Amino acid sequence: MLELNKSGTDRSEPGRLPAQDPGPDAAPDTRPAGDSPSSGPDAAADRVPLRPYLIAGAILCALYFLYAYFQYARFGSPSWDLGIFEQEVRAYAGFDAPVVDIKGPGYLILGDHFSPIVALLAPLYWIWPSAESLLFAQAALFALGAVIVGRTTQQILGGRSGLCVTVAYGLSWGIQEAVKADFHEIAFAVPLLALVCRALLLKRYTAALLWSLPLVLVKEDLGATVAVVGFLLFVYGRRLQGALLAVFGVAAFAVTLVVLIPAASSAGRYDYWTKIDKNGEQDVSMLDSVLGVLDSSVKIEMLVFLIGITAFMALRSPLTLLILPTLGWRLLSQDSNHWGMVWHYSAILMPVLFLALADGVRRSRGSHRPWLASYAKVAVPVAAAIAVAMTQHLPLRDLLRPDTYRTDDARSQAARAALDAIPAGSRVETDITLMAHLTSDRTVYWVGGAAGTAPDIVAINLDFGWSRPIQDPVAYAEQLHPEARYRLKHRGGSFVVMERTTPEPAKIPGVRGD
């Protein structure tokens, strides 16, 4: 373990974590003997201008939101998650329980994932009651992470390293794929983890503890990450703080999964255990899951690119330990969506890895290995070059294509016409295509997931990718809801809207009477 000597500097010993050595380029300590050791980083912060990073952050925020907005405007949402989170935020904004009917009529979302921090978006939703507000919030949170990561790097390494790392982080594949995946609660974890790592690198250990606490409100698995923060505090010499935080993280993780989520779930359990112990209908033992953590080339590719985007310098920093809890459950999962470089799962790893890059470069500058010291001088620009080069294969490249900004194509026009045929305030059963465009002022169900509700409207995109083509949309609606009858109200392009012709049921599942 890492020990701190009495002067406040790290002392490495064989078999222990390396010290946070500022390296040979650090300025000599000319403070009076009575000064606090923490005044050094504070003074460095004063010398690093904030404005360039705010400008860079604003540019990144604009790029992220531009991509997300036009994907939304072209009815290109890749999943139902944006609609789910808008229903949750809409409930919080109305001071209601976070019921998400897309997951099932009357479904309490805290019984799925424990993310009460999403309630912080309610004030924004009061001003801008649309799914677009969530996309903007995520863009701003990701960009805030870039500001923190870049400026912290500048304070540690000096020169132009801060802006280079801002570019590398801002264009990293983990962030870009999360932008493409629409809004997710992990957007809050990105700046929080950046602040935790910043505090650890600047030896502001109490701040690291405090910034880590809200992570347990972002998602249920992040309690394990908080425990690792406690471990790092312990090995950096803050033994009591570290031990208490580690215990808190483990306790929060266990209580959330075993008590809080089952209490809110109608099934009385945490459903995602099956991601680890079942492969389809086949049971998988924990031993098999552990032995299979690297049984796929997709997993190996992900690991290589996670470290590769930092020019492999993140491996030189203990901060990299913070990615292990997230990587652990992803590699144990039997769901292939968790393994690769798509979706939003890697976004929370990006601020950790790029601040680990900065720490790794700092540690390597004074290495007794000449090749490593030389490589440390170019690692930051190499990481920036990797990020720029990879962008040609990543979502933001689409911002260079004129078709990205076209929202008047035949498909989009047909989708908007279908929306116009659906009355505000109605109960609608639909697929992903129209879902997030309806959740602001309608009650929305997932198609096939609202048995017994007899919704007012069934609206579907015939080109959605059904396992079997839908030949007769009205018959399909009545197959979903044999308790009701429907008629065709609107058809345009691949979009069909059916309305119920029979009276509304006296009792609708998941809907409480006044």
VEXMIZA-484631 format. One line per field, with one value per residue (C-alpha): residue number from 0; residue in one letter; x negated, y negated, z. Coordinates in Angstrom, 1 decimal. Layout:
BEGIN
k	c(NUM/...)
r	c(A/...)
X	c(X/...)
Y	c(Y/...)
Z	c(Z/...)
END
This chain:
BEGIN
k	c(0/1/2/3/4/5/6/7/8/9/10/11/12/13/14/15/16/17/18/19/20/21/22/23/24/25/26/27/28/29/30/31/32/33/34/35/36/37/38/39/40/41/42/43/44/45/46/47/48/49/50/51/52/53/54/55/56/57/58/59/60/61/62/63/64/65/66/67/68/69/70/71/72/73/74/75/76/77/78/79/80/81/82/83/84/85/86/87/88/89/90/91/92/93/94/95/96/97/98/99/100/101/102/103/104/105/106/107/108/109/110/111/112/113/114/115/116/117/118/119/120/121/122/123/124/125/126/127/128/129/130/131/132/133/134/135/136/137/138/139/140/141/142/143/144/145/146/147/148/149/150/151/152/153/154/155/156/157/158/159/160/161/162/163/164/165/166/167/168/169/170/171/172/173/174/175/176/177/178/179/180/181/182/183/184/185/186/187/188/189/190/191/192/193/194/195/196/197/198/199/200/201/202/203/204/205/206/207/208/209/210/211/212/213/214/215/216/217/218/219/220/221/222/223/224/225/226/227/228/229/230/231/232/233/234/235/236/237/238/239/240/241/242/243/244/245/246/247/248/249/250/251/252/253/254/255/256/257/258/259/260/261/262/263/264/265/266/267/268/269/270/271/272/273/274/275/276/277/278/279/280/281/282/283/284/285/286/287/288/289/290/291/292/293/294/295/296/297/298/299/300/301/302/303/304/305/306/307/308/309/310/311/312/313/314/315/316/317/318/319/320/321/322/323/324/325/326/327/328/329/330/331/332/333/334/335/336/337/338/339/340/341/342/343/344/345/346/347/348/349/350/351/352/353/354/355/356/357/358/359/360/361/362/363/364/365/366/367/368/369/370/371/372/373/374/375/376/377/378/379/380/381/382/383/384/385/386/387/388/389/390/391/392/393/394/395/396/397/398/399/400/401/402/403/404/405/406/407/408/409/410/411/412/413/414/415/416/417/418/419/420/421/422/423/424/425/426/427/428/429/430/431/432/433/434/435/436/437/438/439/440/441/442/443/444/445/446/447/448/449/450/451/452/453/454/455/456/457/458/459/460/461/462/463/464/465/466/467/468/469/470/471/472/473/474/475/476/477/478/479/480/481/482/483/484/485/486/487/488/489/490/491/492/493/494/495/496/497/498/499/500/501/502/503/504/505/506/507/508/509/510/511/512/513)
r	c(M/L/E/L/N/K/S/G/T/D/R/S/E/P/G/R/L/P/A/Q/D/P/G/P/D/A/A/P/D/T/R/P/A/G/D/S/P/S/S/G/P/D/A/A/A/D/R/V/P/L/R/P/Y/L/I/A/G/A/I/L/C/A/L/Y/F/L/Y/A/Y/F/Q/Y/A/R/F/G/S/P/S/W/D/L/G/I/F/E/Q/E/V/R/A/Y/A/G/F/D/A/P/V/V/D/I/K/G/P/G/Y/L/I/L/G/D/H/F/S/P/I/V/A/L/L/A/P/L/Y/W/I/W/P/S/A/E/S/L/L/F/A/Q/A/A/L/F/A/L/G/A/V/I/V/G/R/T/T/Q/Q/I/L/G/G/R/S/G/L/C/V/T/V/A/Y/G/L/S/W/G/I/Q/E/A/V/K/A/D/F/H/E/I/A/F/A/V/P/L/L/A/L/V/C/R/A/L/L/L/K/R/Y/T/A/A/L/L/W/S/L/P/L/V/L/V/K/E/D/L/G/A/T/V/A/V/V/G/F/L/L/F/V/Y/G/R/R/L/Q/G/A/L/L/A/V/F/G/V/A/A/F/A/V/T/L/V/V/L/I/P/A/A/S/S/A/G/R/Y/D/Y/W/T/K/I/D/K/N/G/E/Q/D/V/S/M/L/D/S/V/L/G/V/L/D/S/S/V/K/I/E/M/L/V/F/L/I/G/I/T/A/F/M/A/L/R/S/P/L/T/L/L/I/L/P/T/L/G/W/R/L/L/S/Q/D/S/N/H/W/G/M/V/W/H/Y/S/A/I/L/M/P/V/L/F/L/A/L/A/D/G/V/R/R/S/R/G/S/H/R/P/W/L/A/S/Y/A/K/V/A/V/P/V/A/A/A/I/A/V/A/M/T/Q/H/L/P/L/R/D/L/L/R/P/D/T/Y/R/T/D/D/A/R/S/Q/A/A/R/A/A/L/D/A/I/P/A/G/S/R/V/E/T/D/I/T/L/M/A/H/L/T/S/D/R/T/V/Y/W/V/G/G/A/A/G/T/A/P/D/I/V/A/I/N/L/D/F/G/W/S/R/P/I/Q/D/P/V/A/Y/A/E/Q/L/H/P/E/A/R/Y/R/L/K/H/R/G/G/S/F/V/V/M/E/R/T/T/P/E/P/A/K/I/P/G/V/R/G/D)
X	c(0.0/-1.0/-2.4/-2.8/-5.9/-5.7/-6.4/-3.2/-4.9/-4.4/-7.0/-7.0/-8.1/-8.5/-5.2/-3.3/-1.4/-3.8/-3.8/-2.2/-5.6/-5.2/-8.2/-11.4/-9.5/-7.7/-8.7/-10.7/-8.7/-9.5/-6.7/-7.4/-7.7/-4.4/-2.3/0.2/-0.9/2.5/1.6/-0.5/2.3/4.5/1.7/1.5/5.2/4.9/2.3/4.4/7.0/10.5/11.8/10.2/11.7/15.1/14.9/13.8/16.6/19.2/18.0/18.2/21.7/22.9/21.5/23.0/26.4/26.4/25.9/28.5/31.0/30.9/31.0/34.2/35.6/35.1/36.9/33.7/33.8/31.9/33.8/36.7/34.5/35.1/38.9/38.4/36.3/38.6/41.5/39.4/38.4/41.9/43.2/40.6/41.5/45.1/44.1/45.4/43.9/41.5/43.9/42.8/45.6/43.3/41.8/45.3/48.5/47.9/44.2/42.2/38.8/36.8/37.6/35.6/32.5/31.9/31.3/33.0/30.5/32.5/35.0/32.4/33.6/37.1/36.4/35.1/38.2/40.5/38.9/38.5/41.0/39.5/37.1/34.8/34.2/32.7/30.5/29.2/28.6/26.6/24.5/23.8/22.8/20.5/18.9/18.5/16.5/14.2/13.7/12.7/10.5/8.7/8.1/6.9/4.4/3.1/2.6/0.6/-1.4/-1.4/-2.1/0.7/1.4/4.8/6.3/4.9/6.6/9.8/9.9/9.0/11.7/14.3/13.9/13.4/15.4/17.0/18.5/19.5/21.3/23.2/24.3/25.6/27.4/29.6/30.0/29.0/28.6/24.8/24.5/24.4/21.6/19.3/18.5/18.8/16.1/14.0/14.2/13.3/10.2/9.3/9.4/7.3/4.7/4.5/4.5/7.7/8.8/11.8/13.2/12.7/14.7/17.5/17.7/17.9/21.0/23.6/22.5/24.6/27.7/26.7/27.0/27.0/23.6/21.6/21.5/18.7/16.9/17.3/15.7/12.7/12.4/12.2/9.5/7.4/7.9/6.7/3.5/2.8/2.6/6.1/6.8/9.9/11.6/10.7/12.0/15.2/15.9/15.1/17.5/20.2/19.7/20.1/23.1/24.8/24.2/25.6/28.6/29.6/29.6/30.9/33.4/34.2/34.7/36.7/38.9/39.8/40.1/43.4/41.5/39.8/36.3/33.4/34.1/30.6/29.1/30.2/27.7/25.0/26.6/28.6/27.7/31.1/32.9/29.7/28.4/24.8/22.8/20.8/17.6/18.5/19.2/15.8/13.9/15.7/14.8/12.4/14.1/15.0/13.0/15.5/14.5/10.8/11.2/13.1/10.3/7.6/9.4/10.2/6.5/5.3/7.1/4.8/1.8/1.6/0.4/3.4/1.9/-0.7/1.9/3.7/6.8/7.3/8.5/11.8/12.8/12.7/16.2/17.9/15.7/16.3/20.1/19.9/17.5/19.4/22.7/24.1/25.6/23.4/24.7/22.5/19.3/18.4/17.8/21.3/24.1/23.5/21.7/18.2/18.9/18.3/14.9/13.7/12.9/11.2/9.0/8.0/7.1/5.2/3.4/2.4/1.2/-0.6/-2.5/-3.4/-4.7/-6.7/-8.5/-11.0/-11.3/-14.8/-13.8/-14.9/-12.3/-9.5/-10.5/-10.8/-7.4/-5.8/-6.7/-4.6/-1.9/0.6/0.5/0.5/3.8/5.3/4.3/5.8/9.1/9.2/8.3/11.0/13.7/13.9/15.5/17.6/21.0/19.8/18.5/22.1/22.0/19.9/22.6/25.4/28.0/27.6/29.4/32.3/35.5/37.9/37.4/40.4/40.0/39.8/42.7/44.8/43.8/44.8/48.1/48.7/47.9/50.5/53.1/52.6/54.5/52.7/53.5/54.4/53.0/50.8/49.2/46.3/42.8/39.5/39.8/42.5/42.1/39.9/41.9/45.1/44.0/44.2/48.0/49.4/49.4/47.2/46.9/44.5/46.2/47.1/46.4/49.8/52.2/55.6/55.2/57.1/55.2/56.9/54.4/52.1/49.5/46.8/44.1/44.6/40.9/39.7/38.2/40.9/40.1/43.1/44.4/47.7/50.2/53.3/52.6/56.1/56.2/52.8/54.1/57.1/54.8/52.9/56.2/59.0/61.0/61.4/62.1/60.0/60.3/57.8/57.5/54.4/51.9/49.0/45.8/44.9/46.8/50.2/52.5/55.5/58.0/60.2/63.9/65.2/65.6/62.6/62.3/63.7/60.5/57.1/54.1/51.6/53.9/55.3/58.7/59.2)
Y	c(0.0/-3.6/-5.4/-9.1/-10.4/-13.2/-15.9/-15.1/-13.6/-10.0/-7.3/-4.2/-0.9/2.4/3.9/0.7/-1.7/-4.3/-7.7/-10.8/-12.3/-15.7/-14.8/-16.8/-19.5/-20.6/-24.0/-23.9/-24.3/-27.9/-28.1/-28.9/-25.9/-26.6/-26.7/-24.0/-21.4/-22.0/-25.6/-24.3/-23.0/-26.0/-28.3/-26.2/-26.5/-30.3/-30.3/-28.2/-30.3/-29.0/-30.8/-28.5/-25.5/-27.1/-27.9/-24.4/-23.0/-25.2/-24.0/-20.3/-20.9/-22.4/-19.4/-16.9/-18.6/-19.2/-15.5/-14.4/-17.0/-16.1/-12.4/-13.1/-15.4/-12.7/-10.1/-8.1/-7.3/-4.0/-2.7/-3.4/-4.9/-8.6/-8.1/-6.2/-9.0/-11.7/-9.9/-9.8/-13.4/-14.5/-12.7/-14.3/-17.7/-17.1/-16.1/-12.6/-9.2/-8.2/-5.9/-4.9/-3.3/-2.4/0.3/1.4/-0.3/-1.9/-0.7/-2.4/-3.0/-2.9/0.8/1.1/-1.1/-3.3/-6.7/-9.3/-11.9/-12.3/-14.4/-17.2/-17.7/-18.7/-22.5/-22.3/-20.3/-23.0/-25.5/-23.1/-20.2/-18.0/-15.1/-17.7/-19.2/-15.9/-15.7/-19.2/-18.4/-15.4/-17.4/-20.0/-17.4/-15.6/-19.0/-19.9/-16.7/-18.0/-21.3/-19.5/-17.0/-19.5/-22.1/-19.6/-18.2/-21.7/-22.2/-18.9/-18.9/-22.5/-23.5/-22.8/-19.4/-20.6/-21.5/-18.4/-16.2/-18.2/-17.3/-13.7/-13.3/-15.3/-13.1/-9.8/-6.9/-6.4/-9.9/-9.9/-6.6/-7.8/-10.9/-8.6/-6.4/-9.4/-10.4/-8.1/-8.7/-8.1/-11.6/-12.8/-10.4/-11.8/-15.2/-13.7/-11.2/-13.9/-15.9/-12.9/-12.2/-15.8/-16.0/-12.9/-14.2/-17.5/-15.8/-17.4/-14.2/-15.5/-16.9/-13.5/-11.9/-14.5/-14.4/-10.6/-10.4/-11.5/-8.6/-6.2/-8.2/-7.9/-4.2/-1.1/0.3/-2.9/-2.1/0.3/-2.6/-4.7/-1.8/-2.0/-5.7/-4.8/-2.3/-4.9/-7.4/-4.7/-4.0/-7.7/-7.9/-9.0/-5.8/-6.7/-8.6/-5.9/-3.1/-4.8/-5.7/-2.1/-0.7/-3.3/-2.3/1.4/0.8/-1.5/1.1/3.9/2.0/0.6/4.0/6.1/3.7/0.5/1.8/4.9/2.8/0.6/3.5/5.2/8.4/7.9/8.5/6.9/8.1/7.6/10.5/12.5/10.7/12.6/16.0/16.6/16.8/16.8/19.6/21.4/21.0/19.9/20.5/17.7/19.7/20.0/16.2/15.5/17.9/16.3/12.7/12.7/15.3/12.9/10.9/8.1/7.8/7.9/5.2/3.0/3.4/2.6/-0.6/-1.7/-1.9/-2.6/-6.0/-7.2/-6.0/-3.3/-5.8/-5.3/-2.1/-4.1/-5.6/-4.0/-6.0/-3.3/-1.1/-3.1/-1.6/2.0/2.2/1.1/3.3/6.1/6.4/5.7/8.6/10.9/10.1/12.6/9.7/8.9/5.3/4.7/5.9/3.7/0.1/-1.0/-2.3/-4.5/-2.1/-3.4/-7.1/-7.0/-5.5/-8.4/-11.1/-8.5/-7.2/-10.7/-12.0/-8.7/-9.6/-12.9/-11.2/-8.5/-11.1/-13.0/-9.8/-8.8/-12.1/-11.3/-7.6/-6.0/-4.3/-6.7/-5.3/-5.8/-9.4/-10.2/-8.6/-10.6/-13.8/-12.8/-10.7/-13.5/-14.6/-11.0/-10.5/-13.6/-12.3/-8.9/-10.6/-12.7/-9.7/-7.5/-10.1/-9.3/-6.0/-7.5/-9.3/-12.9/-12.4/-12.7/-16.4/-16.8/-15.3/-17.5/-14.7/-14.9/-18.3/-17.3/-16.8/-17.3/-13.9/-11.8/-9.5/-12.5/-14.2/-11.0/-10.6/-14.2/-13.7/-10.6/-12.7/-15.3/-12.6/-11.7/-13.9/-15.5/-13.8/-10.5/-7.1/-5.8/-2.4/-2.7/-1.6/-3.4/-5.6/-7.9/-7.2/-10.1/-12.6/-11.6/-11.4/-15.1/-15.3/-11.8/-8.6/-6.3/-2.5/-0.2/1.8/5.2/4.2/2.8/5.7/4.8/1.1/0.6/-2.6/-5.3/-5.1/-2.4/-4.0/-1.9/-2.2/0.7/0.5/0.7/4.1/6.5/10.2/10.7/8.1/6.5/7.0/5.7/3.0/2.8/6.6/6.3/3.6/5.8/8.8/6.7/5.6/8.1/6.2/3.2/2.4/0.1/-1.7/-3.2/-6.9/-7.9/-6.2/-7.9/-6.3/-3.5/-5.1/-3.9/-5.4/-3.5/-4.8/-2.9/-2.9/-1.1/-2.7/-3.1/-0.2/-1.1/0.0/-0.5/1.4/-0.9/-3.9/-5.0/-6.4/-9.9)
Z	c(0.0/-0.4/2.6/3.1/4.8/7.4/4.9/3.0/-0.1/-1.3/-0.6/-2.7/-1.3/-3.1/-3.9/-3.2/-5.4/-6.9/-5.3/-6.8/-7.8/-9.4/-11.6/-12.5/-14.2/-11.1/-9.6/-6.4/-3.2/-1.9/0.7/4.3/6.5/8.2/4.9/4.2/1.6/-0.2/-1.1/-4.0/-6.1/-5.2/-6.4/-9.6/-10.1/-10.0/-12.7/-15.1/-17.0/-16.9/-20.1/-22.7/-21.1/-20.8/-24.5/-25.4/-23.2/-24.9/-28.3/-27.2/-25.6/-28.9/-30.9/-28.6/-28.5/-32.3/-33.0/-30.4/-31.5/-35.2/-34.4/-32.4/-35.1/-37.7/-35.5/-35.1/-31.4/-31.0/-28.0/-25.7/-23.0/-23.9/-23.6/-20.3/-18.8/-20.0/-18.3/-15.1/-15.2/-16.1/-13.0/-10.8/-12.3/-11.4/-7.8/-8.5/-7.9/-10.8/-12.6/-16.1/-18.1/-20.9/-18.7/-17.8/-16.6/-13.3/-13.2/-10.5/-12.2/-8.9/-8.9/-12.1/-11.7/-8.6/-10.1/-7.9/-9.0/-12.2/-10.2/-10.5/-14.0/-12.9/-12.9/-16.4/-17.4/-16.0/-18.4/-21.4/-21.1/-23.9/-24.4/-26.0/-22.5/-21.4/-24.5/-23.7/-20.1/-21.0/-23.5/-20.8/-18.3/-20.7/-21.7/-18.0/-17.6/-20.4/-18.6/-15.4/-17.1/-19.3/-16.7/-14.2/-16.7/-17.4/-13.6/-13.4/-16.6/-17.9/-21.4/-24.0/-22.4/-21.0/-24.3/-25.9/-23.3/-23.6/-27.3/-26.6/-23.9/-25.8/-28.9/-27.1/-28.3/-24.9/-24.9/-28.6/-28.3/-25.2/-27.1/-29.9/-27.3/-26.2/-22.5/-19.6/-15.9/-16.1/-17.5/-13.9/-13.0/-15.7/-14.1/-10.6/-11.3/-13.0/-9.8/-7.7/-9.8/-9.8/-6.0/-5.7/-8.1/-6.3/-2.9/-1.8/-0.1/1.8/-1.5/-3.2/-0.4/-0.7/-4.5/-4.5/-2.1/-4.7/-7.0/-5.1/-6.2/-9.9/-10.4/-8.1/-9.2/-8.4/-4.7/-5.6/-7.4/-4.3/-2.3/-4.6/-4.0/-0.3/-1.0/-2.8/0.0/2.4/0.4/0.0/3.8/4.7/6.5/8.5/5.7/3.2/5.4/6.3/2.6/1.5/4.1/3.0/-0.7/-0.1/2.2/-0.3/-3.0/-1.0/0.5/-2.9/-4.6/-1.8/-0.1/-2.0/-5.5/-4.5/-2.2/-5.2/-7.7/-8.3/-8.7/-5.3/-6.7/-8.7/-12.2/-13.6/-11.7/-14.6/-16.8/-15.0/-14.1/-17.3/-20.9/-22.6/-20.8/-19.8/-16.2/-15.9/-12.7/-11.2/-11.8/-15.5/-15.6/-14.0/-16.3/-19.3/-18.7/-21.7/-23.8/-26.6/-29.0/-28.5/-24.8/-25.6/-28.3/-25.8/-23.2/-25.7/-26.9/-23.4/-22.5/-26.0/-26.2/-23.4/-25.4/-22.7/-20.1/-17.9/-16.8/-14.9/-12.5/-9.6/-10.7/-13.3/-10.4/-10.4/-13.7/-12.4/-10.8/-14.0/-16.1/-13.7/-14.1/-17.8/-18.4/-16.2/-18.0/-20.5/-22.4/-25.4/-25.4/-22.3/-23.8/-26.8/-27.7/-28.4/-26.1/-23.1/-20.7/-21.2/-20.8/-17.0/-17.7/-19.8/-17.2/-15.0/-17.9/-19.2/-15.7/-15.2/-18.4/-16.9/-13.7/-15.7/-17.7/-14.5/-12.9/-16.0/-16.6/-13.9/-14.7/-14.6/-17.9/-20.6/-23.1/-20.7/-19.8/-23.5/-24.3/-21.6/-23.4/-26.5/-24.9/-24.6/-28.2/-29.3/-27.3/-28.9/-32.4/-31.6/-30.7/-33.8/-36.0/-34.5/-35.0/-38.6/-37.5/-34.7/-34.5/-34.5/-38.1/-39.2/-38.3/-41.5/-43.7/-45.1/-44.7/-41.0/-41.0/-43.2/-41.3/-44.2/-45.8/-46.6/-43.5/-41.1/-42.6/-42.3/-38.7/-37.9/-39.6/-37.4/-34.3/-35.4/-35.6/-31.9/-29.5/-26.6/-23.3/-24.9/-23.8/-26.6/-27.3/-29.7/-30.7/-30.3/-33.4/-32.1/-28.4/-27.2/-29.2/-27.3/-23.7/-22.9/-23.0/-23.4/-21.4/-23.4/-23.3/-25.1/-27.9/-26.5/-22.9/-21.9/-21.7/-20.4/-20.8/-24.1/-24.9/-26.8/-29.7/-31.1/-33.3/-35.1/-37.6/-40.0/-40.9/-37.3/-37.8/-36.6/-36.4/-38.6/-41.0/-39.9/-42.8/-41.0/-38.5/-37.1/-36.6/-34.8/-32.5/-31.6/-31.1/-28.6/-26.9/-27.4/-24.9/-27.4/-31.0/-33.2/-36.5/-38.8/-38.1/-40.1/-42.4/-44.1/-45.3/-42.9/-40.0/-38.9/-36.2/-34.9/-32.4/-30.0/-31.0/-27.8/-24.4/-22.1/-19.6/-16.1/-14.6/-16.3/-15.0/-13.4/-13.4/-10.0/-9.8/-8.4)
END
